[in-house]
């Protein structure tokens, strides 16, 4: 069950998604909206298959191929972020600045938000290469569940 704060954040993400689609001349279809909603509403960083299963609950005719293509196009538009291990892509609809902890054993992805006043230093030379649009820091290691299983 979502709290009011979580629901407010989801509504902000959906409004941003719709604004960005319209600004780029892309129709806001029910399929696009529901695929984006499935990712944006999840804290689990779902893979395409989990997004597909979630969307099928309300749209039984959606295909897995449509989900893959839509996720890819939303990622190209910088509306979603691909995170996790390369063997199983997972997606994040939370575009607020944050990092990820990725378990190299089970593949789980956890959000890591900086506390007020904290920042991550970037190498001074990074601006030399071009304009920074997004920073995607992934810390990899064993999560506490997997550490306990070893």
Residue pairs with C-beta under 8 A, 6 or more apart in sequence:
2 10
2 41
9 94
10 37
10 40
10 41
13 36
13 40
13 93
13 94
13 95
14 33
14 36
14 37
14 40
16 79
16 95
17 28
17 33
17 36
17 40
17 79
18 28
18 33
20 77
20 79
21 27
21 28
21 32
21 77
22 28
24 77
26 32
26 77
30 59
31 55
31 59
31 62
31 66
31 70
32 70
32 74
34 55
34 58
34 59
34 62
35 51
35 55
35 62
35 66
35 67
35 70
35 71
35 74
36 70
36 74
36 79
36 80
36 93
38 46
38 50
38 51
38 54
38 55
39 46
39 51
39 71
39 74
39 80
39 91
39 92
39 93
40 93
40 94
41 93
42 50
42 54
42 93
43 111
44 50
44 109
45 83
45 84
45 90
45 91
45 92
45 100
45 109
46 54
46 90
46 91
47 88
47 89
47 90
47 91
48 64
48 67
48 68
48 71
48 89
48 91
49 64
51 67
51 71
51 91
52 62
52 64
52 67
55 62
55 67
56 62
71 80
71 91
74 80
75 81
75 82
75 91
78 95
78 133
78 134
79 93
79 95
80 91
80 92
80 93
81 91
81 92
81 93
81 95
81 134
81 136
82 89
82 90
82 91
82 92
83 90
83 91
83 92
83 100
83 102
83 109
83 136
83 138
84 90
84 100
84 102
84 107
84 109
84 138
85 102
85 104
85 107
87 107
88 107
90 107
90 109
92 100
92 109
92 111
94 111
96 113
97 113
97 114
97 135
98 111
98 112
98 113
98 114
99 111
99 112
99 113
99 114
99 120
99 137
99 138
99 139
100 109
100 110
100 111
100 112
100 136
100 137
100 138
100 139
101 109
101 110
101 112
101 138
101 139
101 140
101 141
101 143
102 108
102 109
102 110
102 138
102 139
102 140
102 141
103 109
103 110
103 140
103 141
103 142
103 143
103 145
103 146
104 140
104 141
104 142
105 142
105 143
105 146
106 143
106 145
106 146
108 143
108 145
110 143
112 139
114 120
120 135
120 137
122 132
122 135
126 132
142 150
